[in-house]
């Protein structure tokens, strides 16, 4: 008797975009190649009023020519975390098995998608990209931004009791039921600490770190983002030392 083929898992990619006109073609072409190779996948681009160039028009044109791509215009977004979460909410309206988060502008290379899918297929509930394990790297980043990423990882592990090699990377993948948990949780982060907060809350889930190459798009980090990062970090630290550690 012929064996039944296992149903191919479906996945969505959530990718906020802002002022990406210069790298749009390179990024979307790489995504198309990756989706072709995987024979699956859809992409949700989230664009808001932060974008001042033709990124929104380019997304709409691609959506009209390739049905795997969807444009989500979200002018109500107040910060980058709103953009991520709006993308997740749109993806969760569909029966995808996995959701993968990645940045545009080739900061995160779509060529790494197969290793995320493989690890999720193997049963890991969360797959976190890491620049600081063997095979990972950061390109075109000045010492301040690299120090912020490495220092943030060390400090977060120390205060939160986590043991990850990279606590700040934004290239992440989840089973859809896990993604739904943190989307509905009520995250405190308004900026870059969002990825650290998600890792902390999901630390008891079955996870794995995989190497990724990251190209830093900006040499600086806004003071408001740094201030919010410390506020959220110490919020969870005090919860931990008072015996009320948060987890989902």
C-alpha positions in Angstrom: 0.0 0.0 0.0 1.3 3.4 -0.9 2.2 5.5 2.1 0.3 8.7 2.6 2.5 11.8 2.2 2.7 14.0 5.3 0.9 17.3 4.9 3.4 20.1 4.3 3.4 22.6 7.1 2.4 26.1 6.1 4.0 29.3 7.4 3.7 33.0 7.3 6.4 35.7 7.4 5.8 38.9 9.2 8.1 41.7 8.0 7.6 45.4 8.9 8.9 47.7 6.2 9.7 51.5 6.3 11.6 53.5 3.8 12.9 50.3 2.0 12.7 51.5 -1.5 16.4 51.1 -2.2 16.6 47.5 -1.1 13.0 46.4 -1.9 13.7 44.5 -5.1 16.7 42.7 -3.6 14.8 41.7 -0.5 11.6 40.6 -2.2 13.5 38.7 -4.9 15.4 36.8 -2.2 12.1 36.0 -0.5 10.6 34.7 -3.7 13.5 32.4 -4.2 13.2 31.1 -0.7 9.5 30.5 -0.9 10.0 28.8 -4.3 12.6 26.4 -2.8 10.4 25.7 0.2 7.3 25.3 -1.9 5.3 27.1 0.7 4.9 30.4 2.6 3.2 33.7 2.5 4.5 37.1 3.5 2.8 39.9 5.4 4.4 43.3 4.9 3.4 45.9 7.5 3.8 49.5 6.4 2.8 52.6 8.4 3.3 56.3 8.4 6.9 56.1 9.4 7.6 55.2 5.8 8.0 58.3 3.6 9.2 56.9 0.3 7.5 54.5 -2.2 7.6 51.4 0.0 3.9 51.2 0.3 3.3 51.5 -3.5 6.0 48.8 -4.1 4.3 46.5 -1.7 0.9 47.0 -3.3 2.4 46.3 -6.8 4.0 43.1 -5.6 0.8 42.0 -3.9 -1.0 42.4 -7.3 1.5 40.2 -9.1 2.4 37.6 -6.5 -0.5 36.3 -4.4 1.9 35.0 -1.7 2.5 38.6 -0.6 0.1 40.7 1.4 0.3 44.4 2.2 -0.9 45.6 5.6 -1.2 49.3 5.9 -1.3 50.3 9.5 -1.3 54.1 10.0 -2.4 53.7 13.6 0.9 52.2 14.6 2.7 54.1 17.4 6.0 52.3 17.4 7.8 49.3 15.8 6.3 46.8 18.3 2.8 47.8 17.1 4.0 47.0 13.5 5.3 43.5 14.5 2.1 42.7 16.5 -0.2 43.9 13.7 1.6 41.6 11.3 1.2 38.7 13.7 -2.5 39.4 14.1 -3.0 39.4 10.4 -1.2 36.1 10.0 -3.1 34.5 12.9 -6.3 35.1 11.0 -5.2 32.3 8.8 -4.5 28.6 9.6 -0.7 28.8 9.3 1.3 26.3 11.3 4.3 28.6 11.9 5.0 32.3 11.9 8.4 33.8 11.2 9.4 37.3 12.0 12.2 39.1 10.1 13.3 42.6 9.2 13.5 44.0 5.7 16.3 45.7 3.9 18.3 42.5 3.9 19.1 42.9 7.6 17.8 39.4 7.8 18.6 37.1 4.9 15.7 35.0 3.5 18.3 32.3 2.7 18.2 31.4 6.4 14.5 30.5 6.3 15.0 26.7 5.6 16.8 26.2 8.9 14.0 28.0 10.8 11.4 25.7 9.1 13.5 22.6 9.7 13.8 23.3 13.4 10.1 24.1 13.7 9.3 20.8 11.9 11.5 19.0 14.3 9.3 20.0 17.2 10.9 23.2 18.6 8.2 25.6 19.5 10.5 28.7 19.2 13.5 29.2 16.9 15.6 32.2 17.7 18.2 33.6 15.4 21.6 34.3 17.0 24.5 36.4 15.8 26.7 35.3 18.7 26.9 31.5 18.2 29.2 29.6 15.8 28.2 30.5 12.3 26.4 33.8 13.2 27.7 37.3 12.6 27.0 41.1 12.5 28.0 43.1 9.4 28.3 46.9 8.9 27.6 47.7 12.6 29.5 50.3 14.5 30.9 49.5 18.0 28.1 51.2 19.8 25.3 49.2 18.2 27.3 45.9 18.6 28.0 46.8 22.3 24.3 47.5 22.8 23.4 44.0 21.4 26.1 42.1 23.2 25.8 44.1 26.4 22.0 43.7 26.3 22.3 40.0 26.0 24.7 39.7 29.0 22.7 42.0 31.2 19.4 40.4 30.3 20.7 36.9 31.0 22.1 38.1 34.4 19.0 39.9 35.6 16.3 37.6 34.1 18.0 34.3 34.7 17.9 33.3 31.0 20.7 31.4 29.2 20.5 32.4 25.6 23.5 33.5 23.5 21.6 36.3 21.8 18.7 38.0 23.6 18.2 40.9 21.1 18.0 39.4 17.6 14.7 40.0 15.7 14.9 36.9 13.4 12.5 34.5 15.1 10.1 31.7 14.3 7.2 30.2 16.3 4.5 27.6 16.2 1.3 29.6 15.6 -0.2 28.7 19.0 2.9 30.1 20.8 2.8 33.3 18.7 -0.8 33.8 19.7 0.2 33.6 23.4 2.6 36.5 23.3 0.4 38.6 21.0 -2.4 38.3 23.5 -0.2 38.7 26.5 0.1 42.5 26.6 3.8 43.2 26.0 5.4 46.2 27.7 8.1 47.0 25.2 7.7 49.9 22.7 11.0 49.4 20.9 14.0 47.1 20.6 13.6 45.3 23.9 10.6 43.6 22.4 12.7 40.7 21.2 14.2 40.3 24.6 10.8 40.4 26.3 9.5 37.7 24.0 12.5 35.5 24.7 12.1 35.9 28.4 8.4 35.2 28.4 8.9 32.1 26.3 12.0 30.7 28.1 10.2 27.6 29.3 9.0 26.7 25.8 11.1 24.2 23.8 13.4 26.5 21.9 16.6 26.4 19.9 19.0 29.1 18.7 20.3 29.1 15.1 23.1 31.1 13.5 22.1 34.2 11.5 24.0 36.9 9.7 22.7 40.4 10.5 23.4 43.6 8.6 22.8 46.6 10.9 20.6 49.2 9.0 21.3 52.1 11.4 24.4 53.0 13.4 22.5 54.5 16.2 19.8 53.6 18.7 17.3 56.2 19.9 17.5 57.3 23.6 13.7 56.6 24.0 14.3 53.0 22.9 17.1 52.6 25.4 15.0 54.1 28.2 12.1 51.8 27.5 14.5 48.8 27.3 15.8 49.5 30.8 12.3 50.1 32.2 10.9 46.8 30.9 14.1 44.9 31.9 13.9 46.1 35.5 10.2 45.5 35.6 10.7 41.8 34.9 13.8 41.7 37.2 11.8 43.0 40.2 9.0 40.5 39.4 11.6 37.7 39.4 13.3 38.7 42.7 10.0 39.1 44.4 8.9 35.6 43.4 6.5 36.6 40.7 8.4 35.7 37.5 6.4 36.1 34.3 6.1 33.4 31.7 3.8 32.2 29.0 
